[in-house]
């Protein structure tokens, strides 16, 4: 009916007639629609069309082209030397558009860089059609993430990567043209991404003039639960030093010398990745980057979750299985542990795991551990295991124990009778 109504409307608009009726006898109830389109309305419509044409022409004249969303990277170090592990954090500038999906495919130079980790820790995207993953053989990083409520901003965190510098030379990360974001406009409109190639030099080993260590967080590649961080480095009386310590990649040491002690201590740190940067100078010379150190803190357990126990013919041939999955927003999930009755097991992924039929108890315990060792525990009931089955199992054990005791007493009595004169 809508098509025919539009045709009738167009006929009245372009003819001398002002009144029309539409009757639909095919509907369950008689459908009658009267349409009036007077000559006054025709004049008004023509006037509105003229005004709209002028407005659109003016808008085209003053409007500026909408810029595409921009992917950019932030790294803590300006200088990277062979053997260093360093973090690159990836952000999105949506250019004042609301987006809800991002698909990335990045390529890195495999001769100078080795990817160690790709994680959504701290990401604003919470749904992952493709979890961040990498291949050192092909030099590719890829992910597809979503945000149901939509995101808008110039500093939207996407994911975090950790690289190791393999050899001296030029290192770079480029973006494949298939990368894109989808607008949160109800239609999933694709929007192209712009990206400036990440290009930097890897210096020979030993380029840092000052060695920096941490007695509390010694390995820059590991996550720690300790919220107190201590930083140490050797100083020279001839040099002045300025440092910064922040989870913000854009914070650098200023040009004001800082008083130093044998150990710098930072207390009560929230979860996150922190960067210690050190600059030095001799006399009135220019400040130079002298060292850096990364600290990773995660004292919060993974998010709560609910394991699922199932029994499907297509999984493990119909045998019972347990499946669990959760997220850790800071360091990421490392592995899972489960306890099924007297049986314990460990599995790294969230794939379903086969379990044995319970003999003692009627629950299954699952623990999720993040990379810092924090654990979240969840318990689920074993389906189909009723209380009478548990009672029956206990009764069977009791009967076995009683039988063993009776047998032992009977054996002792018999031995005593045989030894009697």
Secondary structure, 3 states (H helix, E strand, C coil): CHHHHHHHHHHHHHCCCCEEEEEECCCCCCEEEEEECCHHHHHHHHHHHHHHHHHHHHHHHHCCCCCCEEEEEEECCCCEECCCEEEEEEEEECCCCCEEEEEEEEEECCCCEEEEEEECCCCCCCEEEEEEEEECCCCEEEEEEEEEEEECCCCEEEEEEEEEECCCEEEEEEECCCCEEEECCCCCCEEEEEECCEEEEEECCCCCCCCEECCCCCCCCCCECCCCEEEEECCCCCEEEEEEEECCCCCCCCCCCCCCCCCEEECCCCCEEEEEEEEEEECCCCCEEEEEEEEEECCCCCCCCCCEEECCCCCHHHCCEEECCCCCCCCCEEEEEEEECCEEEEECCCCCEECCCCCCCCEEEEEEEECCCCEEEEEEECCCCCHHHHHHHHHHHHHHHHHHHHHHHHHHHHHHHHHCC
